[in-house]
Amino acid sequence: MNCIIIDDEPLARQEMQALIADVSDLEILGTFTNALTAIIFLKTNSVDLIFLDIEMPMVSGLEFAAQLPKDSLIIFTTAYPKYALESYELDAIDYLLKPIVKSRLEKAINKAKLYKGLLSDDTIKNTLEANAGDFLLIKADRRFYKINFLDIRFIEGLKDYVVIYVGTQKLITAMNLKTIHQKIPQHLFLRVSKSYVININLVDSFDHHNIYLGETEIPLGDVYKKDFFKLYSGGTLNSETP
């Protein structure tokens, strides 16, 4: 899998190159100081993943992303959290705040690799056949699998797919997160960000930015904080506290 880096700051490009090489096997095809030069490159080169800064001269990262095909894989890199909501509307794979932490970068790259795999023709696409009082039916390999709601740890949305985490198993279904959330018990599952729905009974701990299910760290989106803290504290915790 290959990638390019678009950032108008030379130091930021160098740091990103070093971080990518340190945590992954991605091939870096090139780095660019602005979106316009990247557009020229993309016309004659196939790129799997784009690391994209947002505040840049001439064409912003958000404007550039809006012009790309829907299946483009983008990870935004920026020093400004205010753009997070708009970036998610563009179906970005992830949104990394500078200075970028290695573990977060590695997680974002793994998510991009997973989605890249989903796009391949030889990947088995499971289908959701039915939902009943306490389970889902997933069809895969000409068999129907019963998935108890209580066994679902969390569900991750990746553009037009969802990944259902059941124990250590991952079930991939062609469906968006909003649709599957409507098909499962609302009293058991809570939407906590643009990309995640969690089983509320399996939360071990949380802070004002993340929720922990065992060793799994789930980001807590600003838009969803109020409902989350209301559920777990009856409104006694302030969702705005840093």
Order of alpha helices (4+ residues) and beta strands (2+ residues): beta-alpha-beta-alpha-beta-alpha-beta-alpha-beta-alpha-beta-beta-beta-beta-beta-beta-alpha-beta-beta-beta-beta-beta-alpha
